[in-house]
Amino acid sequence: LCTIDMDCPHVGYYCPDDPTNGEDPYWRKVCVSQKSEGEACEGDRECQPDCRCNTHESSP
C-alpha cells in the first residue's frame, strides 16, 4: 500500500490517485508500473523515467 509516489521503492512505479475520490471503500492505493512510451496519461508521474506525458490517445 502507498500514500504518495515516494512510498514506491522501485524505479518505474508510482502511487495513483483514487479515481473514486473516496466513494469506493474497497479502493486501495498500491504502487503501479508507470506507462511506457506512446501510452496516454494524465501527468508526467504516470510515465517512465525520462519520458513526458502523452495527453493524446495511444496509437494502435
C-alpha positions in Angstrom: 0.0 0.0 0.0 1.1 3.6 -0.6 0.1 7.1 0.2 2.5 9.1 -2.1 4.8 8.4 -5.0 7.8 8.3 -2.7 6.3 5.2 -0.9 7.1 3.2 -4.1 10.6 1.9 -3.6 11.3 0.8 -7.2 12.1 3.0 -10.2 9.3 3.0 -12.8 6.4 2.8 -10.2 4.1 5.5 -8.8 1.1 5.7 -6.4 -2.0 6.6 -8.4 -4.8 8.9 -7.0 -8.1 7.4 -6.0 -10.4 7.6 -9.1 -13.5 7.4 -7.0 -12.5 10.3 -4.7 -13.1 8.2 -1.6 -16.5 6.9 -2.6 -15.4 3.2 -3.1 -14.5 1.8 0.4 -12.6 -1.1 -1.3 -10.2 1.1 -3.3 -6.6 0.6 -2.0 -3.7 2.7 -3.2 -0.9 0.4 -4.4 2.2 1.1 -6.4 1.6 0.5 -10.1 4.0 0.4 -13.1 4.5 3.6 -15.0 3.2 3.7 -18.6 5.6 3.2 -21.5 6.3 5.5 -24.4 3.3 6.3 -26.5 0.6 5.4 -23.9 -1.9 8.1 -22.9 -1.6 9.5 -19.4 -2.8 12.4 -17.3 0.6 13.6 -15.8 4.3 13.0 -16.2 4.5 11.0 -12.9 2.5 8.3 -14.7 5.2 7.9 -17.4 8.5 6.0 -17.2 11.6 8.0 -16.2 13.0 10.4 -18.9 9.6 10.4 -20.7 6.9 13.1 -20.9 3.2 12.6 -20.6 1.3 11.9 -23.9 -2.1 13.6 -23.3 -3.5 12.2 -26.6 -5.0 8.8 -27.3 -2.4 6.0 -27.7 -1.9 4.7 -31.2 -2.8 1.1 -32.1 
